[in-house]
């Protein structure tokens, strides 16, 4: 099956993965919020939550993303995601998008097709 997306950022810890993807199966005139998506994958349940992007900032080596559900700050090695509603904080490793496992690719593809 052809992949429906390209992974742009791949952040991970033992419990979850946070991905930024670019959909490759949509029309060129599709809304940018549909083409570029941030997703959180709960590895235990294989459930995906879509994050609602609000804004971004970058200064030198640090990237920041602000979502309705929380805040993400990352550099080339690591990341911190802070949930807005229950204030949980998650430390993640910043991995190469090329290292995204086939299992995660399949879970994301199934999510996009649902």
JOCORMO-V22673 format. One record per residue. N is the residue number from 1. RES is the residue in one letter. PSI is psi in radians with two decimals (NA if undefined). OMEGA is omega as a letter, one per 30 degrees, with the letter a starting at -180 (* if undefined). D_LAST is the distance of its C-alpha to the last C-alpha in whole Angstrom. Layout:
# JOCORMO-V22673
N | RES | PSI | OMEGA | D_LAST
N | RES | PSI | OMEGA | D_LAST
This chain:
# JOCORMO-V22673
1 | X | 2.37 | l | 15
2 | X | 2.39 | l | 16
3 | X | 2.45 | a | 15
4 | X | 0.03 | a | 12
5 | X | 2.83 | l | 14
6 | X | 2.36 | l | 18
7 | X | 2.20 | a | 19
8 | X | -0.70 | l | 21
9 | X | 2.45 | a | 22
10 | X | 1.82 | a | 22
11 | X | 2.41 | a | 23
12 | X | 2.58 | l | 24
13 | X | -3.12 | a | 26
14 | X | -0.42 | a | 26
15 | X | -0.47 | a | 23
16 | X | 2.82 | l | 21
17 | X | 2.44 | l | 19
18 | X | 2.23 | a | 19
19 | X | 2.50 | l | 18
20 | X | 2.22 | l | 18
21 | X | 2.74 | l | 16
22 | X | 2.05 | l | 17
23 | X | 2.34 | l | 14
24 | X | 0.05 | a | 16
25 | X | 0.07 | a | 14
26 | X | 2.77 | l | 15
27 | X | 2.66 | a | 18
28 | X | -0.48 | a | 21
29 | X | 0.21 | l | 21
30 | X | 2.70 | l | 18
31 | X | 2.40 | a | 18
32 | X | -0.53 | l | 19
33 | X | -0.33 | l | 17
34 | X | -0.57 | a | 14
35 | X | -0.83 | l | 16
36 | X | 2.12 | a | 17
37 | X | 2.49 | l | 15
38 | X | 2.29 | a | 16
39 | X | 2.53 | l | 14
40 | X | 2.20 | l | 16
41 | X | 2.09 | l | 15
42 | X | 1.96 | a | 17
43 | X | -0.57 | a | 18
44 | X | -0.79 | a | 20
45 | X | -0.21 | a | 17
46 | X | 0.47 | l | 14
47 | X | 2.50 | a | 12
48 | X | 2.40 | l | 11
49 | X | 2.28 | l | 13
50 | X | 2.29 | l | 13
51 | X | 2.46 | l | 17
52 | X | 1.85 | a | 18
53 | X | 2.35 | l | 21
54 | X | -0.88 | a | 24
55 | X | 3.00 | l | 27
56 | X | 2.80 | l | 28
57 | X | 2.61 | l | 31
58 | X | 2.40 | l | 33
59 | X | 1.84 | a | 37
60 | X | -2.02 | a | 38
61 | X | -0.12 | a | 36
62 | X | 2.28 | l | 34
63 | X | 2.50 | l | 31
64 | X | 2.45 | l | 29
65 | X | 2.34 | l | 26
66 | X | 2.24 | a | 26
67 | X | 2.83 | l | 23
68 | X | -0.57 | a | 22
69 | X | -0.15 | a | 22
70 | X | -2.82 | a | 24
71 | X | 2.37 | l | 26
72 | X | 2.27 | l | 26
73 | X | 2.27 | a | 29
74 | X | 2.77 | l | 30
75 | X | -2.86 | a | 32
76 | X | -0.38 | a | 32
77 | X | -0.66 | a | 32
78 | X | 2.99 | a | 31
79 | X | 2.74 | l | 29
80 | X | 2.21 | l | 29
81 | X | 2.20 | l | 26
82 | X | 2.05 | l | 27
83 | X | 2.44 | a | 25
84 | X | -0.75 | a | 26
85 | X | -0.59 | l | 26
86 | X | 0.16 | l | 28
87 | X | 0.33 | l | 29
88 | X | 2.56 | l | 28
89 | X | 2.30 | a | 29
90 | X | 2.21 | l | 27
91 | X | 2.33 | a | 29
92 | X | 2.79 | l | 27
93 | X | 2.48 | l | 28
94 | X | 1.92 | a | 28
95 | X | 2.85 | l | 27
96 | X | 2.29 | l | 26
97 | X | -0.48 | l | 23
98 | X | -0.34 | a | 24
99 | X | 0.10 | l | 24
100 | X | 2.18 | a | 21
101 | X | 2.73 | l | 20
102 | X | -0.65 | l | 18
103 | X | -0.82 | l | 17
104 | X | -0.70 | l | 15
105 | X | -0.76 | a | 14
106 | X | -0.70 | l | 12
107 | X | -0.78 | l | 11
108 | X | -0.74 | l | 10
109 | X | -0.79 | l | 9
110 | X | -0.69 | l | 6
111 | X | -0.77 | a | 5
112 | X | -0.51 | a | 6
113 | X | -0.26 | a | 4
114 | X | NA | * | 0
